[in-house]
């Protein structure tokens, strides 16, 4: 960058930023990637603690290396946190009000209309309302569909949403499966798969020295199917394999968490449940366990499961979504509870299969890394600005200095 030439201003946009989730890992590593070359801000309705981000995701971000902008939510939204779609559109509306303060908006989680061309990274969670409404409508009950569709239209009116504007963004997807869902929902013409950033955990124990234990890392919500993981391994135990199960994750659904607690109490000798764990403690669990399980159907990528693979665990995953695409190993990919029990029992009882699987899964895990992700994000952002420089008539905002937004608050 030449003398007197200002740094480009880049805003990472994630309406809800709660450490412990996979999309937050994408945002954290995007900040880490871009902080040296650009003036970076994080736009979110959530409070942000930089030390927590580093603890959870292994980044090395200093508070002075990026700005945090917290738009002020309307009174009712502060108390009705279920309406994620409304918050998404409030954030789009807010981005449009800052249109000239930033050279680039990068939305993390789904498609967004910033009012000008930006970058969007799709990582739709299982049971996403948008996927139910814009995806396979035949699988959605009619009354629910009509109610949600009406609400979605109201939200779009609030933000002045334009589908054409969303389609004009550079689109990235956390997996091919996610990209296909984006094509289905928005009729996108093009997208690029950028696998999420996954650290290689610093484990110390040899696989042979670990416990006959499974690890399940997931938010405690119905779509993650943690109860099915318990049922699968309960049946494996009944066949004669004395395995244990450790479950770690953010309890985002009170009723479902109570259900998991009840199941844990009924199986207290072998099922152990933890809240979100600091990274070092979670890696400690990976270091103890030989196996992992991810029971969710429609997982866009499954960062925690891939971390377990990189820690040397043999991880069983449910068919559907982007995670089986990344794992790409039929021997550990199951269709239902009965299939899962059969495949797990086979692996537990066959040392030759275990050795071959460990080699295969280690190879697949290498496709996802923080280094690969960072290089891809850096390239995509550079190409974005190169295209703008070749088209100087593009409306990319004014030359106002928007870098002094640390912990600002502004009404949407």
C-alpha positions as CSV (number, residue, x, y, z in Angstrom):
1,X,0.0,0.0,0.0
2,X,1.5,3.3,-1.1
3,X,2.1,6.4,1.2
4,X,-1.1,8.2,1.9
5,X,-3.3,5.4,0.4
6,X,-5.9,4.4,2.9
7,X,-6.7,0.8,3.7
8,X,-9.9,-0.7,2.3
9,X,-12.7,-1.0,4.8
10,X,-14.1,-4.4,5.2
11,X,-17.1,-5.3,7.4
12,X,-17.7,-8.9,8.5
13,X,-21.5,-9.2,9.1
14,X,-23.0,-11.8,11.4
15,X,-26.2,-10.8,13.2
16,X,-25.8,-13.3,16.0
17,X,-22.3,-14.0,17.1
18,X,-22.2,-16.6,19.9
19,X,-18.8,-18.4,20.5
20,X,-19.2,-22.2,20.3
21,X,-20.8,-22.3,16.9
22,X,-19.4,-23.1,13.5
23,X,-20.3,-19.9,11.6
24,X,-18.5,-18.0,14.4
25,X,-15.3,-19.9,13.5
26,X,-15.7,-18.7,9.9
27,X,-16.0,-15.1,11.1
28,X,-13.2,-15.3,13.6
29,X,-10.7,-16.7,11.0
30,X,-11.9,-14.2,8.4
31,X,-11.0,-11.4,10.8
32,X,-7.6,-13.1,11.5
33,X,-7.0,-13.4,7.7
34,X,-7.9,-9.8,6.7
35,X,-6.8,-7.8,9.7
36,X,-3.2,-7.1,8.4
37,X,-4.3,-5.8,5.0
38,X,-7.6,-4.1,5.6
39,X,-9.5,-2.0,8.1
40,X,-11.8,-4.7,9.5
41,X,-15.0,-4.3,11.5
42,X,-17.4,-6.9,12.9
43,X,-21.1,-6.0,12.6
44,X,-23.2,-8.0,15.1
45,X,-26.1,-7.5,17.5
46,X,-24.2,-9.7,20.0
47,X,-21.7,-8.6,22.6
48,X,-18.2,-9.6,21.6
49,X,-15.3,-10.7,23.8
50,X,-12.0,-11.0,21.8
51,X,-10.4,-13.2,24.4
52,X,-13.3,-15.7,24.1
53,X,-13.0,-15.7,20.4
54,X,-9.3,-16.6,20.6
55,X,-10.0,-19.3,23.3
56,X,-12.6,-21.0,21.2
57,X,-11.1,-20.8,17.8
58,X,-7.4,-20.6,18.2
59,X,-7.1,-17.2,16.5
60,X,-4.7,-14.5,17.7
61,X,-6.7,-11.3,17.4
62,X,-6.0,-8.2,19.4
63,X,-8.8,-5.9,20.3
64,X,-7.0,-3.0,18.4
65,X,-6.8,-5.0,15.2
66,X,-10.5,-4.8,14.4
67,X,-13.6,-2.7,15.3
68,X,-16.9,-4.0,16.8
69,X,-20.1,-2.3,15.8
70,X,-23.2,-3.2,17.8
71,X,-26.4,-1.8,16.2
72,X,-29.1,-1.2,18.7
73,X,-32.1,-3.6,18.4
74,X,-35.7,-2.5,18.8
75,X,-37.0,-3.2,22.3
76,X,-39.1,-6.2,21.4
77,X,-36.2,-7.9,19.6
78,X,-34.0,-7.8,22.7
79,X,-36.5,-10.1,24.4
80,X,-37.7,-12.2,21.5
81,X,-34.4,-13.8,20.3
82,X,-36.2,-16.6,18.4
83,X,-36.8,-14.3,15.4
84,X,-33.5,-14.7,13.7
85,X,-35.0,-13.8,10.3
86,X,-36.1,-10.4,11.5
87,X,-32.6,-9.7,12.9
88,X,-31.1,-10.7,9.6
89,X,-33.2,-8.1,7.8
90,X,-32.6,-5.5,10.5
91,X,-28.9,-6.0,9.9
92,X,-29.3,-5.7,6.1
93,X,-31.2,-2.5,6.6
94,X,-28.4,-1.3,8.9
95,X,-25.7,-2.2,6.4
96,X,-27.5,-0.2,3.8
97,X,-27.3,2.8,6.1
98,X,-23.5,2.4,6.2
99,X,-23.2,1.7,2.5
100,X,-20.7,4.5,2.0
101,X,-18.7,3.8,5.1
102,X,-17.4,0.4,3.9
103,X,-15.8,-0.8,0.7
104,X,-16.9,-4.4,1.2
105,X,-19.5,-6.3,3.3
106,X,-18.9,-10.0,3.9
107,X,-22.0,-11.8,5.3
108,X,-21.4,-15.0,7.2
109,X,-24.2,-17.6,7.5
110,X,-26.5,-17.0,4.5
111,X,-27.5,-14.8,1.6
112,X,-27.7,-11.0,2.2
113,X,-28.7,-7.8,0.4
114,X,-26.2,-5.1,1.4
115,X,-27.5,-2.6,-1.1
116,X,-24.4,-3.1,-3.2
117,X,-22.2,-6.0,-4.3
118,X,-20.5,-7.9,-1.5
119,X,-19.5,-11.4,-0.5
120,X,-21.7,-14.0,1.2
121,X,-20.6,-17.2,2.8
122,X,-23.4,-19.8,3.1
123,X,-23.4,-22.1,6.1
124,X,-27.1,-23.0,6.7
125,X,-27.8,-24.8,9.9
126,X,-30.0,-28.0,10.0
127,X,-33.6,-27.0,10.4
128,X,-33.0,-23.5,9.0
129,X,-36.3,-21.7,8.5
130,X,-35.1,-20.3,5.2
131,X,-34.3,-23.8,4.0
132,X,-37.8,-24.9,5.0
133,X,-39.5,-22.0,3.2
134,X,-37.3,-21.5,0.2
135,X,-36.1,-25.1,-0.3
136,X,-38.2,-28.3,-0.3
137,X,-41.7,-26.8,0.3
138,X,-43.3,-30.3,0.1
139,X,-41.7,-31.3,3.4
140,X,-43.1,-28.2,5.2
141,X,-46.6,-28.3,6.7
142,X,-48.9,-25.9,4.8
143,X,-50.0,-23.8,7.8
144,X,-46.4,-23.4,9.0
145,X,-45.2,-22.6,5.5
146,X,-47.9,-19.9,5.0
147,X,-47.2,-18.3,8.4
148,X,-43.4,-18.2,7.9
149,X,-43.7,-17.0,4.3
150,X,-45.9,-14.1,5.4
151,X,-43.4,-13.3,8.2
152,X,-40.5,-13.5,5.7
153,X,-42.3,-11.0,3.3
154,X,-42.8,-8.6,6.2
155,X,-39.1,-8.8,7.0
156,X,-38.1,-8.3,3.4
157,X,-40.3,-5.2,3.4
158,X,-38.5,-3.9,6.5
159,X,-35.0,-4.2,4.9
160,X,-36.0,-3.3,1.3
161,X,-34.7,-6.7,0.3
162,X,-33.7,-7.3,-3.3
163,X,-33.2,-10.9,-4.6
164,X,-31.3,-9.5,-7.5
165,X,-28.9,-7.7,-5.2
166,X,-28.3,-11.0,-3.3
167,X,-27.6,-12.8,-6.5
168,X,-25.1,-10.1,-7.5
169,X,-22.8,-11.0,-4.5
170,X,-19.8,-13.2,-4.7
171,X,-21.2,-16.5,-3.2
172,X,-19.1,-18.9,-1.2
173,X,-20.4,-22.1,0.4
174,X,-19.2,-24.2,3.2
175,X,-19.7,-27.4,1.1
176,X,-21.1,-28.5,-2.2
177,X,-24.3,-29.5,-0.5
178,X,-24.7,-26.0,1.0
179,X,-24.0,-24.5,-2.4
180,X,-26.7,-26.6,-4.0
181,X,-29.1,-25.4,-1.3
182,X,-28.2,-21.8,-2.2
183,X,-28.8,-22.5,-5.8
184,X,-32.2,-24.0,-4.9
185,X,-33.3,-21.2,-2.6
186,X,-32.0,-18.2,-4.6
187,X,-31.4,-19.5,-8.1
188,X,-27.8,-18.5,-7.9
189,X,-25.8,-18.9,-11.1
190,X,-22.4,-19.6,-9.5
191,X,-20.7,-20.3,-6.1
192,X,-17.4,-21.5,-4.9
193,X,-16.9,-24.1,-2.2
194,X,-14.6,-22.9,0.6
195,X,-14.4,-25.5,3.3
196,X,-14.5,-24.0,6.8
197,X,-11.4,-23.3,9.0
198,X,-10.5,-26.2,11.1
199,X,-7.6,-26.3,13.5
200,X,-5.5,-29.3,14.0
201,X,-5.9,-30.1,17.7
202,X,-2.7,-30.5,19.7
203,X,-3.3,-34.0,21.0
204,X,-0.6,-36.0,22.7
205,X,-1.8,-39.6,23.2
206,X,-1.4,-42.3,20.8
207,X,-4.7,-43.6,19.5
208,X,-4.1,-47.0,21.0
209,X,-3.7,-45.4,24.5
210,X,-7.1,-43.6,24.4
211,X,-10.3,-44.7,26.1
212,X,-13.0,-46.8,24.4
213,X,-15.1,-43.6,24.3
214,X,-17.1,-41.6,21.9
215,X,-17.3,-37.8,21.7
216,X,-20.3,-35.8,20.4
217,X,-19.7,-32.0,20.1
218,X,-22.8,-30.2,19.0
219,X,-25.2,-27.5,20.1
220,X,-27.9,-29.1,22.2
221,X,-30.9,-28.5,19.9
222,X,-33.3,-31.0,18.3
223,X,-31.8,-30.8,14.8
224,X,-28.5,-32.1,16.1
225,X,-30.2,-35.3,17.1
226,X,-28.0,-35.8,20.2
227,X,-30.7,-38.1,21.7
228,X,-30.2,-40.5,18.7
229,X,-26.4,-40.6,19.4
230,X,-27.3,-41.8,22.9
231,X,-29.7,-44.4,21.6
232,X,-27.2,-45.7,19.0
233,X,-24.5,-46.1,21.5
234,X,-26.8,-47.6,24.1
235,X,-27.6,-50.4,21.6
236,X,-23.9,-50.9,20.9
237,X,-23.4,-51.4,24.6
238,X,-26.2,-53.9,24.8
239,X,-24.4,-55.9,22.1
240,X,-21.4,-56.1,24.4
241,X,-19.1,-53.2,23.8
242,X,-18.5,-51.2,27.1
243,X,-18.1,-47.8,25.5
244,X,-18.8,-44.4,27.0
245,X,-20.1,-41.2,25.5
246,X,-19.1,-37.6,26.2
247,X,-21.4,-34.8,25.0
248,X,-20.2,-31.2,24.8
249,X,-22.2,-28.3,23.5
250,X,-24.1,-25.1,24.0
251,X,-27.6,-25.7,25.4
252,X,-29.6,-23.6,22.9
253,X,-33.0,-25.2,23.5
254,X,-34.2,-25.5,27.1
255,X,-36.7,-28.3,26.6
256,X,-34.4,-30.4,24.5
257,X,-31.5,-29.9,26.9
258,X,-33.8,-31.1,29.7
259,X,-34.5,-34.2,27.6
260,X,-30.8,-34.9,27.2
261,X,-30.3,-34.4,30.9
262,X,-33.0,-37.0,31.6
263,X,-31.3,-39.4,29.2
264,X,-28.0,-38.8,30.8
265,X,-29.5,-39.5,34.3
266,X,-30.9,-42.7,33.0
267,X,-27.5,-43.8,31.7
268,X,-25.3,-42.0,34.2
269,X,-22.7,-44.7,34.3
270,X,-21.6,-44.1,30.7
271,X,-23.0,-40.8,29.4
272,X,-21.4,-37.5,30.5
273,X,-22.8,-34.1,29.4
274,X,-20.8,-30.8,29.4
275,X,-21.6,-27.2,28.5
276,X,-19.5,-25.4,25.9
277,X,-15.9,-26.1,26.9
278,X,-12.8,-23.8,26.5
279,X,-10.7,-25.0,23.6
280,X,-8.0,-26.6,25.7
281,X,-10.6,-28.7,27.6
282,X,-12.4,-29.8,24.4
283,X,-9.1,-30.8,22.9
284,X,-8.4,-32.8,26.1
285,X,-11.6,-34.7,25.5
286,X,-10.6,-35.4,21.9
287,X,-7.2,-36.7,23.2
288,X,-9.1,-39.1,25.5
289,X,-11.6,-40.6,23.0
290,X,-10.9,-43.0,20.2
291,X,-14.2,-42.3,18.4
292,X,-16.6,-39.5,17.6
293,X,-20.2,-39.3,16.4
294,X,-22.2,-36.6,14.7
295,X,-25.9,-37.6,14.5
296,X,-27.3,-34.5,12.7
297,X,-28.9,-34.8,9.3
298,X,-28.2,-31.9,7.0
299,X,-25.0,-30.7,8.7
300,X,-23.5,-28.0,6.3
301,X,-20.0,-28.9,7.2
302,X,-19.6,-30.0,10.9
303,X,-16.5,-28.2,12.1
304,X,-16.4,-30.0,15.4
305,X,-16.6,-33.4,13.7
306,X,-13.8,-32.5,11.4
307,X,-11.7,-31.3,14.4
308,X,-12.2,-34.8,15.9
309,X,-11.0,-36.3,12.6
310,X,-7.9,-34.1,12.7
311,X,-7.4,-35.2,16.4
312,X,-7.2,-38.8,15.2
313,X,-10.7,-40.0,16.1
314,X,-12.7,-42.4,14.0
315,X,-15.9,-40.3,13.5
316,X,-19.3,-41.7,12.5
317,X,-21.6,-39.3,10.6
318,X,-25.2,-39.3,9.5
319,X,-26.0,-39.3,5.7
320,X,-27.2,-36.0,4.3
321,X,-25.6,-32.5,4.3
322,X,-22.1,-31.4,3.6
323,X,-20.3,-33.4,6.3
324,X,-20.5,-36.8,4.6
325,X,-19.3,-35.1,1.4
326,X,-16.1,-34.0,3.3
327,X,-15.7,-37.3,5.2
328,X,-16.4,-39.3,1.9
329,X,-16.1,-42.7,3.7
330,X,-19.1,-45.0,3.4
331,X,-17.9,-47.2,6.3
332,X,-18.6,-44.4,8.8
333,X,-21.6,-42.9,7.1
334,X,-24.9,-44.2,8.3
335,X,-28.6,-43.8,7.2
336,X,-30.5,-44.5,10.4
337,X,-30.1,-45.9,13.9
338,X,-29.9,-49.6,12.9
339,X,-27.4,-48.9,10.2
340,X,-25.3,-46.8,12.6
341,X,-25.2,-49.7,15.2
342,X,-24.2,-52.2,12.6
343,X,-21.3,-50.1,11.2
344,X,-20.0,-49.1,14.7
345,X,-20.1,-52.7,15.9
346,X,-18.2,-53.8,12.8
347,X,-15.5,-51.2,13.4
348,X,-15.2,-51.9,17.1
349,X,-14.8,-55.6,16.4
350,X,-12.3,-55.4,13.6
351,X,-8.8,-54.1,14.2
352,X,-7.9,-54.2,10.5
353,X,-10.9,-52.0,9.6
354,X,-9.9,-49.5,12.3
355,X,-6.4,-49.1,10.9
356,X,-7.6,-48.6,7.4
357,X,-10.3,-46.1,8.5
358,X,-7.8,-44.0,10.6
359,X,-5.6,-43.7,7.5
360,X,-8.5,-42.8,5.2
361,X,-10.1,-40.3,7.6
362,X,-6.7,-38.6,8.3
363,X,-6.4,-38.1,4.6
364,X,-9.9,-36.6,4.3
365,X,-9.4,-34.3,7.3
366,X,-6.5,-32.6,5.5
367,X,-8.9,-31.0,3.0
368,X,-10.1,-28.7,5.8
369,X,-7.6,-26.4,7.6
370,X,-7.3,-22.8,8.8
371,X,-4.4,-22.3,6.3
372,X,-6.5,-23.4,3.3
373,X,-9.4,-21.3,4.4
374,X,-7.3,-18.2,5.0
375,X,-5.6,-18.4,1.6
376,X,-9.0,-18.8,-0.1
377,X,-10.6,-15.8,1.7
378,X,-7.6,-13.6,1.0
379,X,-7.7,-14.5,-2.7
380,X,-11.5,-14.0,-3.0
381,X,-11.3,-10.5,-1.3
382,X,-8.3,-9.5,-3.4
383,X,-10.1,-10.5,-6.6
384,X,-13.2,-8.6,-5.5
385,X,-11.2,-5.4,-5.2
386,X,-9.3,-6.1,-8.4
387,X,-12.6,-6.3,-10.2
388,X,-13.7,-3.0,-8.7
389,X,-10.4,-1.3,-9.8
390,X,-11.1,-2.5,-13.3
391,X,-14.6,-1.0,-13.1
392,X,-14.1,2.5,-11.5
393,X,-17.8,3.4,-12.1
394,X,-19.0,0.9,-9.7
395,X,-20.7,2.5,-6.6
396,X,-18.5,1.4,-3.8
397,X,-19.1,4.2,-1.4
398,X,-17.3,7.4,-0.5
399,X,-13.8,8.0,0.8
400,X,-15.0,8.6,4.4
401,X,-12.8,7.0,7.0
402,X,-15.0,4.3,8.7
403,X,-12.4,2.7,10.8
404,X,-13.3,4.4,14.2
405,X,-16.3,2.3,15.0
406,X,-15.0,0.4,18.0
407,X,-18.1,-0.8,20.1
408,X,-20.4,1.7,18.5
409,X,-24.1,1.6,19.1
410,X,-26.6,2.9,16.5
411,X,-30.3,2.3,16.0
412,X,-31.3,0.2,13.0
